[in-house]
Amino acid sequence: MYIIVVGVGNLGYYVTQILSSENHDVVVIDKDEEKCEKAANELDVLTIHGNATELSVLQKAGIEDADVIICLTELDETNLVVGLISKELGVKTVAASLSKVHYQGEVLKKLGIDLVIHPEAAAAGYISQLITSPDVLELSFFSKGDAEIVELTIDDKSKYIGKPVSEFNKHIPGETNIIGIYKKNKFLLPTINTKLDKGDKLLIISKKSKVSSVRKLK
């Protein structure tokens, strides 16, 4: 897929890193020249120093060919404007980080936003799957705002090593579910029989009020 990432702060950097490692063609846009240089030097991506709200900058990034654009700047207003312009230019999937206001679905549709990412609930690895996998895309709970994703690693002291997911599920709080597992950097959707191994990274969705309990699970 041809993907444009606007904003290469901490979250944008790691999303870009994962997407690039999965062999997607990724272009990064950022107004901060140092961030662009860091991405260019450390990641296998094309970087463009500029303001993504300007049509010329988006065109330089190849917006006409983009399958997805992910707007991850710190400003909701910028993300919304870039998303709207991108949708008008024919980008199929527009994802935008929005932290200030929880917009209604109809409003987002009119603004051209297909997927809302709330920064406080964002896990870079899962965002990459959300963007690139049609099956996972249906789980676009980011638009809810009251959910959070927790990344939990099964370390060498975990009592769940060698146990199935069903055993782990017995100890998680209500309104909480495992939504994915990274095994040796490969993402999979688990079943209750999936065995947990040392080093597995669990992606868990939970109500914000239950997150502290989830983090205590080992």
N, C-alpha and C positions, 0 to 999 in steps of 0.2 A: 504493500500500500504506500501511497505517497501522502505523507503526513506533515503538516506545518504546526509547529509548537510556538506559540507567542508568549514570551516571558520565560526566561531561563534562570529563575531564582531556584531555591532548594528543590521545591516540588517539580518545577519544569525541567530542571537538570536531570533528576532521577527518572522522570517519565521518558525524557529523550534518550537517556542511557539504555533503558530497557527496550524501547522501541527500536533503537539502532541495533542492539544486540540480537533482536529477532529478525534482522535483515529487512526492515522496512526502510524506505527512502525518506529520510527526515530532514527538514529544513527548520532552523531556529531563527526567530526574529526577536531582537531585544534592543531597547534604547540605550542600554548600558554597554559600552564598548568592552569593558573588562570582562563582563559575563560572556559576551560573544567570543572573546579571545580564549577564555577558559574552556568553553564548549568546543571551540575549533581545535584546540590543542589536545584535549583529552577524549573527545568523542568523534566517531566517524560520521560527522554530519556537516552539512553546509550551514554556515551562519551568516546572518544579515544584520548589520547594525543599522537600526532605523525605527521609525514609528509605524507600527502596523495599522494605524488608523488611516494612513496615507495610501491611496490606491497604487501609487508607483512602487511602494515598498512591497505590497502584497503581490503585485505583478512580477517584481524581481524574484520573489520567492516561488513563483510558478503557481499562483493561486488557481489559474484556469485548469490545471492538471491535478489539483489536490483532491484526494478522496476524503480527507478529514482535516479539520483545523481544531486545535485545542488551545483555548485562550486562558492562560494562567498568570496574567499580570496581577499585581496587587490591587488594581483599581477595577471595581465592578463596571464602572462606566466605560472604561477602555475595552473590557472584555465583551460588553454588550454591543458596542459600536463595531468592533472588529467582526464579531459574529454575524451581525446584520449585513455588513458589507459582503462578507464571505458567502452567505446564503444567497444573496442577490446575484453573486458571480457564479453560482451553480455548485458550490461545495455541498456534497451530499450529507455529510455529518458534521455538525457544529457543536462542540462542547465548550462550555464556558464556566470558569470559576466565579461563583457569586457568594460573597460573605456577608453582605449588609442586609439584603432584602430577600425574603422568600416569595418569589413571584408565583402567581397562579399559572396553571398549565396553558390556558388560552393566551395569556400575555406572552409567555415564552414562545409559543408557537408563532405569534405575530412578529416577534423579534427575531425569529429564525433560529432559535436555540433548540437543539434536539436533546441535549443532555446537560444537566446542571451538576457541577461538582462543588460541594461545600468543602473548603480547604480543611476544616477541622475534622472532617470525616474521610479525608483522602489518603489512600495508600497507593504509592506510585505504581507498584506492581499490578494492583488490581485495575487501576485506571487504564493501563495498557491493554489488559484483557477486555475491559469494558468497551474500549474503542475498536478493537480489532476482531472480536469474536461475536458474531450475530447471536449466538446462544446466550452469551453472558450479557450482551447488550440489553436483553429483556429484563435483566435484574437492575434496572436503572433507579435504584432506591436513593441515589444521591440527591434526587430532587425533593426528597422528603424533609431533610434537614434535622430530623430528630434521631437519626441513626449515625453510628460511627463504625468504622472498620478498625479492628485491632489485628496487628500482625504478631503472632505468637510462635516462637521457635521451640521445637522439641529438642531440648539439650540433653547432654549425656546423663543428667541426674533425673530426668523425667520418668515418672512411674508409668507413662503411657507408651513407652518404647515397646514395639512389638504387639501392641493392643489395637483392636479395630476402632474405627471412628465411633461405633455404637457405644463403646466403653467410655470414651471421652465425653460423648453427649450426655451421659448419665450425671455428669458433674457441672455442666454449664447452667447458668441461670436462665430463667424464662425470657422469652422474647430475644433469644440469641441463637444464631445458627452458623455453622461452618459453611462458607460459600466457595471455598477453593483451597487447594493445597499446592505448594511448590515442592516438588521432589526433585532434587538435583537440578534446580533451576528450570524444571519443566512444570507448567501449570496444568492441573487436572481438576475436574469436578468430582469430588469424592462420593462414594456410596457408604452405607453403614458398615460394609465389610472391608473398606480400604484400610490397610494396615499402616500404622504410624511408625516411622523410623526416625532415628536420630538425625537431626539436621533439617527435618521437614519444617516448612514455614506454613502455618495455618492462617488463613484470612477469615476472620470472624466478624460477622455483622451483629451489632447489639444496640439496644437502646442506650442512649448516653448514660442513663442512670445506673446501668448494669456494667459499664465498662471497667470500673475498678475491680469488680469481682472476676471479670474475665481475665484481666491481667495477672491475677494471682494463680491462675491455673498453670500447672507445670506437668 
